[in-house]
């Protein structure tokens, strides 16, 4: 049976080849999913942020680094990404968008903040971390983990470095924000992701399934970036803004999708040693502190321009998870719709702009370091 190809060439990473157990691909996938599910359950029990995806990711990543013969169910990945796209689209309710006209100035400040973060963090990953320009771009852009992985992989980035940078950024941001509000504000912050409450009726389920399936087909036909994510998201937005449904994918489906996606991502790390992970963590911490410092400056600008509360402005700009920042907003009695809208716009702006700006600013033949 062939060995698992490492993500970083052994000669360059200083790693030694490991002998893996002769398990069949099906057993390796089953082992990976079992470890991913256990990691997600552990993160959920510990009330850590994004428990099902990040728990599965870090558990299978640790197993892969340790030489356990795990394998991710890659063929299920498009379906899981579509579920997450439908979930994100369900956040676009008429109630949330009703306040968009009143938040024009804060949205403009947020877009400037995204540009400044990109100009600061991308060069950090290029010149300090010594990533190639493509990898530095998608590691440093303040988008979502799923989106940057999807688009970055299509553009030829070193995907394991993007996964580490983006996932560690999310964890670090949420941990720092949650620690501040939990310790200083005394709020109880839950890290569990929220989806639909219970199971929707058959019509709502059919509409969301159609958004996932038809959206994926549409995304591929239109050659959208991250087609199985952006296509379902667009159709889900249309369904929810059109009032055809108010439902979100049920929590069980969303959690299963996160476990599968986290397992697929974590199993990519076969052949990477603990030293490389430690270096990535230090780089991510530095980049995240830089991003949060810029978010603080942007929050002060929002407060001065519109009078919005500093806590609310900081939550709207902090490059953490949409769901988790919304939960923190609810815990401190901030305007959750304000926070959610700004994060939705942030994610969409990065999704749309990232491949376009990458095409304009970064040459495809830039040397890899």
Backbone torsions as a table, in degrees:
resi	resn	phi	psi	omega
1	UNK	NA	133.5	-177.7
2	UNK	-67.1	151.5	178.7
3	UNK	-75.7	157.6	177.7
4	UNK	-74.1	127.3	-179.8
5	UNK	-73.5	125.7	179.9
6	UNK	-71.6	156.3	-179.9
7	UNK	-75.6	-32.8	175.9
8	UNK	-110.5	128.6	-178.8
9	UNK	-53.0	137.7	-175.1
10	UNK	-61.4	-36.9	-177.4
11	UNK	-65.6	-29.4	-178.3
12	UNK	-91.2	-28.6	-175.8
13	UNK	-91.9	-10.0	179.8
14	UNK	75.6	15.9	-178.9
15	UNK	-89.3	158.6	174.5
16	UNK	-107.1	144.6	-179.5
17	UNK	-65.6	143.0	177.6
18	UNK	-112.1	149.8	175.4
19	UNK	-90.9	126.2	-178.4
20	UNK	-102.3	154.5	-179.7
21	UNK	-68.8	145.7	-176.8
22	UNK	-79.5	67.2	176.9
23	UNK	-93.3	150.2	176.6
24	UNK	-70.3	158.9	178.7
25	UNK	-55.9	-38.3	-179.5
26	UNK	-64.5	-43.7	179.1
27	UNK	-66.6	-36.1	178.5
28	UNK	-66.6	-39.6	176.5
29	UNK	-64.8	-44.2	179.1
30	UNK	-62.0	-40.9	178.2
31	UNK	-64.1	-42.6	178.8
32	UNK	-61.7	-44.3	179.5
33	UNK	-66.0	-37.9	178.8
34	UNK	-64.3	-43.9	178.6
35	UNK	-66.9	-39.9	178.4
36	UNK	-62.7	-43.8	178.7
37	UNK	-63.3	-41.2	178.4
38	UNK	-63.8	-41.1	178.1
39	UNK	-65.0	-41.2	177.2
40	UNK	-63.3	-42.5	178.8
41	UNK	-64.0	-38.1	178.5
42	UNK	-65.2	-45.8	179.1
43	UNK	-63.1	-37.3	178.9
44	UNK	-66.2	-43.1	179.7
45	UNK	-63.4	-34.2	179.3
46	UNK	-85.0	1.3	-177.8
47	UNK	53.3	43.1	176.8
48	UNK	-85.9	161.4	-177.1
49	UNK	-69.0	148.0	-179.5
50	UNK	42.9	55.8	-166.4
51	UNK	-61.9	-44.1	-171.7
52	UNK	-72.6	-38.4	179.4
53	UNK	-79.7	-52.5	-176.7
54	UNK	-70.5	-32.3	175.2
55	UNK	-63.4	-46.0	177.2
56	UNK	-64.2	-40.6	-178.7
57	UNK	-61.9	-51.5	-174.5
58	UNK	-73.0	-31.2	177.8
59	UNK	-67.4	-47.1	180.0
60	UNK	-72.6	-30.6	175.7
61	UNK	-63.9	-44.7	178.0
62	UNK	-62.1	-40.6	178.8
63	UNK	-64.4	-42.6	-179.7
64	UNK	-65.0	-41.9	179.1
65	UNK	-64.5	-34.0	179.8
66	UNK	-78.1	-4.0	178.4
67	UNK	91.8	9.5	176.7
68	UNK	-69.8	134.2	-174.7
69	UNK	-77.3	68.5	179.4
70	UNK	-94.9	156.0	179.2
71	UNK	-147.1	137.5	-178.9
72	UNK	-87.4	147.4	176.9
73	UNK	-76.9	75.8	-172.5
74	UNK	-60.0	-31.4	-177.8
75	UNK	-68.8	-18.6	178.1
76	UNK	-88.9	-8.6	-174.6
77	UNK	-60.7	-45.6	179.5
78	UNK	-57.3	-38.2	179.7
79	UNK	-67.1	-39.7	-179.8
80	UNK	-67.6	-38.8	178.3
81	UNK	-65.6	-36.8	178.0
82	UNK	-63.8	-40.4	178.1
83	UNK	-60.3	-43.7	-179.9
84	UNK	-66.4	-35.9	176.2
85	UNK	-63.0	-42.6	177.5
86	UNK	-64.3	-40.6	178.9
87	UNK	-61.2	-47.2	-179.8
88	UNK	-64.0	-39.0	177.9
89	UNK	-62.7	-29.4	-179.8
90	UNK	-68.5	-13.2	177.7
91	UNK	-75.8	-15.8	-179.3
92	UNK	-84.7	75.7	177.2
93	UNK	-94.5	157.2	177.2
94	UNK	-57.3	-32.6	-179.7
95	UNK	-65.4	-40.8	-179.9
96	UNK	-66.8	-44.2	-176.4
97	UNK	-76.5	-13.6	-178.8
98	UNK	-62.5	-29.6	-179.1
99	UNK	-90.7	3.9	-175.5
100	UNK	-61.6	-37.3	-179.6
101	UNK	-64.6	-30.3	179.7
102	UNK	-79.9	-15.1	-175.7
103	UNK	-110.1	22.1	-178.9
104	UNK	-58.2	-42.6	-179.0
105	UNK	-66.6	-42.7	-179.4
106	UNK	-68.1	-35.0	176.1
107	UNK	-66.2	-38.7	177.8
108	UNK	-64.2	-42.1	177.3
109	UNK	-62.0	-39.2	179.9
110	UNK	-64.1	-39.1	179.1
111	UNK	-65.9	-38.7	174.8
112	UNK	-63.4	-41.1	177.9
113	UNK	-58.9	-42.1	179.2
114	UNK	-61.3	-41.4	179.1
115	UNK	-63.7	-45.4	-178.5
116	UNK	-64.6	-41.3	178.1
117	UNK	-61.7	-44.4	178.1
118	UNK	-60.6	-41.8	179.9
119	UNK	-68.2	-25.7	-179.1
120	UNK	-91.9	-44.6	-171.3
121	UNK	-83.0	-37.3	179.6
122	UNK	-61.2	-48.7	175.2
123	UNK	-61.3	-31.2	176.3
124	UNK	-58.9	-47.3	-179.9
125	UNK	-69.9	-28.0	179.7
126	UNK	-75.2	-48.9	-170.3
127	UNK	-94.9	-29.8	178.2
128	UNK	-90.5	-49.7	179.5
129	UNK	-78.6	-18.0	179.6
130	UNK	66.4	33.9	172.3
131	UNK	-76.8	156.8	168.1
132	UNK	-68.2	163.2	-172.4
133	UNK	-61.4	-39.7	-178.6
134	UNK	-64.4	-47.0	179.2
135	UNK	-65.8	-41.7	178.5
136	UNK	-60.9	-37.3	-178.5
137	UNK	-63.2	-51.0	-176.1
138	UNK	-79.7	-19.2	172.6
139	UNK	-76.6	-32.5	-174.9
140	UNK	-93.9	-21.2	-179.5
141	UNK	-66.3	133.0	-175.7
142	UNK	-81.7	56.9	174.9
143	UNK	-100.8	-169.9	177.9
144	UNK	-81.9	157.5	179.1
145	UNK	-57.6	-50.7	-177.0
146	UNK	-60.7	-43.8	-175.7
147	UNK	-67.8	-44.8	-178.6
148	UNK	-69.0	-33.1	175.3
149	UNK	-66.7	-46.6	-178.6
150	UNK	-61.3	-51.2	-176.2
151	UNK	-72.7	-42.7	-179.1
152	UNK	-61.7	-39.7	178.3
153	UNK	-63.4	-40.3	179.2
154	UNK	-65.7	-28.7	-178.3
155	UNK	-91.8	-1.0	174.7
156	UNK	92.3	20.4	177.2
157	UNK	-72.8	158.1	171.7
158	UNK	-73.6	100.2	-164.2
159	UNK	-67.4	-29.9	-179.7
160	UNK	-67.0	-33.3	177.8
161	UNK	-72.3	-36.3	176.3
162	UNK	-65.4	-45.0	179.2
163	UNK	-58.9	-47.4	-179.6
164	UNK	-61.6	-48.3	-177.0
165	UNK	-62.6	-46.6	-175.9
166	UNK	-72.1	-43.6	-178.4
167	UNK	-68.1	-41.0	178.2
168	UNK	-68.1	-32.4	175.5
169	UNK	-62.0	-46.2	-179.3
170	UNK	-60.4	-47.8	-178.5
171	UNK	-62.9	-43.3	-177.4
172	UNK	-66.3	-44.0	179.4
173	UNK	-61.1	-49.7	-177.2
174	UNK	-63.8	-41.2	-179.9
175	UNK	-62.7	-44.3	-177.8
176	UNK	-68.7	-43.5	179.3
177	UNK	-65.9	-46.5	-179.3
178	UNK	-63.6	-39.7	179.1
179	UNK	-62.6	-42.4	-179.7
180	UNK	-61.0	-51.4	-176.0
181	UNK	-73.5	-30.2	179.5
182	UNK	-73.7	-42.8	-176.4
183	UNK	-82.2	-48.3	-175.0
184	UNK	-81.4	-46.0	-177.2
185	UNK	-87.0	-17.4	-180.0
186	UNK	75.8	19.0	-179.7
187	UNK	-87.3	145.4	176.2
188	UNK	-90.8	112.4	-174.8
189	UNK	-102.4	123.4	177.1
190	UNK	-97.4	140.5	179.5
191	UNK	-97.4	1.8	-177.0
192	UNK	-74.0	136.0	178.8
193	UNK	-74.6	144.4	-179.4
194	UNK	-106.4	139.3	175.4
195	UNK	-133.6	-148.8	178.2
196	UNK	-70.6	145.2	177.5
197	UNK	-85.5	112.2	-177.9
198	UNK	73.6	-166.2	-178.7
199	UNK	-101.0	130.1	176.8
200	UNK	-66.4	168.6	176.7
201	UNK	-72.9	174.5	-173.0
202	UNK	-62.5	-37.6	-179.4
203	UNK	-65.5	-44.8	178.8
204	UNK	-63.2	-42.1	177.1
205	UNK	-60.7	-41.6	179.5
206	UNK	-64.3	-40.4	179.6
207	UNK	-65.4	-42.8	-180.0
208	UNK	-69.7	-36.4	175.9
209	UNK	-64.3	-40.7	177.9
210	UNK	-63.8	-39.6	178.1
211	UNK	-62.1	-40.0	-179.8
212	UNK	-68.0	-47.7	-175.0
213	UNK	-74.2	-54.8	-178.0
214	UNK	-66.7	-34.7	177.2
215	UNK	-63.8	-39.3	177.9
216	UNK	-63.9	-42.7	178.1
217	UNK	-63.9	-45.4	179.7
218	UNK	-61.3	-43.0	-179.7
219	UNK	-60.5	-39.9	178.4
220	UNK	-70.5	-41.6	-179.3
221	UNK	-62.4	-40.0	-178.7
222	UNK	-85.8	-2.2	179.9
223	UNK	55.6	44.7	177.0
224	UNK	-72.4	152.5	171.4
225	UNK	-65.1	141.0	-176.5
226	UNK	47.2	62.7	-169.3
227	UNK	-61.1	-38.0	-179.0
228	UNK	-77.1	-6.2	173.3
229	UNK	-101.0	-52.0	-173.1
230	UNK	-72.3	-36.4	178.6
231	UNK	-61.5	-53.8	175.6
232	UNK	-59.5	-36.0	179.0
233	UNK	-62.2	-44.3	-178.7
234	UNK	-62.6	-45.4	-179.8
235	UNK	-67.6	-36.4	177.6
236	UNK	-64.5	-40.7	176.5
237	UNK	-59.8	-45.0	-179.2
238	UNK	-62.0	-42.0	-179.9
239	UNK	-64.1	-42.2	-175.5
240	UNK	-77.8	-38.5	176.7
241	UNK	-70.6	-29.7	178.0
242	UNK	-78.6	-4.5	178.4
243	UNK	75.4	13.8	-180.0
244	UNK	-74.5	-25.6	177.4
245	UNK	-154.6	150.5	173.5
246	UNK	-117.0	8.7	-173.7
247	UNK	-90.8	158.3	171.9
248	UNK	-118.7	159.3	176.0
249	UNK	-53.8	139.0	-178.2
250	UNK	-60.6	151.0	-175.4
251	UNK	-57.2	-38.2	-179.5
252	UNK	-62.1	-40.8	179.8
253	UNK	-67.8	-43.6	-179.9
254	UNK	-63.9	-43.4	179.6
255	UNK	-64.8	-40.5	177.3
256	UNK	-63.2	-41.1	178.5
257	UNK	-62.3	-39.7	179.9
258	UNK	-67.9	-38.7	177.4
259	UNK	-63.1	-44.7	-180.0
260	UNK	-63.1	-47.0	-179.0
261	UNK	-63.9	-44.5	178.2
262	UNK	-61.1	-37.8	177.9
263	UNK	-65.9	-43.9	178.1
264	UNK	-60.1	-45.0	-179.1
265	UNK	-67.8	-44.3	-177.1
266	UNK	-64.9	-35.6	-177.9
267	UNK	-71.4	-9.4	177.1
268	UNK	-71.1	-11.9	-169.3
269	UNK	-92.8	16.9	176.4
270	UNK	-59.7	128.6	177.1
271	UNK	96.6	-4.9	178.7
272	UNK	-97.6	131.8	-175.8
273	UNK	-89.7	171.3	-178.3
274	UNK	-63.7	-32.4	-179.6
275	UNK	-63.1	-41.2	178.7
276	UNK	-64.8	-38.5	178.0
277	UNK	-65.9	-40.5	178.5
278	UNK	-63.1	-40.9	178.0
279	UNK	-63.2	-43.2	179.6
280	UNK	-62.3	-38.3	178.8
281	UNK	-63.9	-41.3	178.8
282	UNK	-65.9	-43.2	177.9
283	UNK	-61.5	-43.2	-178.9
284	UNK	-64.7	-39.0	178.8
285	UNK	-61.6	-44.7	178.8
286	UNK	-63.1	-45.2	-179.6
287	UNK	-65.0	-37.2	-179.3
288	UNK	-69.7	-41.6	176.8
289	UNK	-60.5	-41.3	177.0
290	UNK	-61.5	-45.5	179.9
291	UNK	-63.0	-41.9	-179.3
292	UNK	-70.0	-32.9	175.3
293	UNK	-63.6	-41.4	176.4
294	UNK	-67.4	-35.3	176.5
295	UNK	-64.5	-37.9	177.1
296	UNK	-63.1	-42.7	177.5
297	UNK	-63.4	-42.3	177.6
298	UNK	-64.3	-37.8	177.7
299	UNK	-63.3	-40.3	176.4
300	UNK	-63.0	-38.1	177.4
301	UNK	-65.7	-41.1	176.7
302	UNK	-61.0	-43.8	-178.2
303	UNK	-64.3	-41.9	-178.9
304	UNK	-69.6	-35.5	-174.7
305	UNK	-82.7	-33.7	-172.2
306	UNK	-126.5	-11.7	-178.1
307	UNK	80.7	8.1	178.8
308	UNK	-66.3	146.7	-179.1
309	UNK	-61.4	145.1	-176.7
310	UNK	-62.7	-40.7	179.9
311	UNK	-62.2	-42.9	-179.6
312	UNK	-65.8	-41.6	179.7
313	UNK	-65.2	-41.5	-179.7
314	UNK	-64.6	-40.8	177.9
315	UNK	-64.7	-35.3	-180.0
316	UNK	-68.8	-27.8	-176.4
317	UNK	-99.7	-26.0	-176.5
318	UNK	-57.1	126.1	-175.4
319	UNK	-79.1	56.1	176.4
320	UNK	-105.8	-163.0	-178.8
321	UNK	-75.3	142.9	179.0
322	UNK	-59.0	-49.4	-177.6
323	UNK	-63.6	-45.1	-176.5
324	UNK	-68.4	-39.4	177.0
325	UNK	-65.5	-34.4	175.2
326	UNK	-65.1	-39.5	177.9
327	UNK	-64.4	-40.8	177.8
328	UNK	-63.8	-40.8	178.5
329	UNK	-59.6	-42.8	178.1
330	UNK	-64.6	-38.3	-177.0
331	UNK	-66.2	-32.5	-178.0
332	UNK	-102.5	11.4	177.0
333	UNK	63.4	32.0	172.3
334	UNK	-84.5	171.5	179.7
335	UNK	-76.4	100.0	-176.6
336	UNK	-63.8	-34.8	179.3
337	UNK	-62.7	-40.6	176.9
338	UNK	-59.0	-47.7	-178.2
339	UNK	-65.6	-46.1	-178.5
340	UNK	-62.7	-45.0	-178.6
341	UNK	-59.9	-43.3	-178.8
342	UNK	-66.6	-35.4	178.5
343	UNK	-73.1	-36.8	176.2
344	UNK	-62.1	-46.2	178.9
345	UNK	-63.9	-39.4	177.6
346	UNK	-58.5	-48.7	-177.4
347	UNK	-64.1	-45.2	-179.6
348	UNK	-65.4	-39.9	179.7
349	UNK	-61.8	-41.1	179.8
350	UNK	-70.0	-40.4	179.3
351	UNK	-59.7	-45.8	-176.7
352	UNK	-73.7	-43.4	-172.6
353	UNK	-81.2	-30.7	-172.5
354	UNK	-57.0	-53.4	-179.5
355	UNK	-67.4	-31.9	179.5
356	UNK	-68.8	-47.2	179.3
357	UNK	-67.4	-36.2	176.7
358	UNK	-60.8	-42.0	-179.4
359	UNK	-65.5	-34.8	-177.9
360	UNK	-80.2	-38.1	-168.8
361	UNK	-100.3	-23.7	-172.7
362	UNK	-119.4	123.3	178.9
363	UNK	-73.8	137.6	-177.9
364	UNK	-63.9	-23.9	-178.4
365	UNK	-98.8	22.6	178.2
366	UNK	-61.7	137.5	-176.0
367	UNK	-67.6	143.9	175.5
368	UNK	-90.7	143.1	-179.3
369	UNK	-105.0	NA	NA
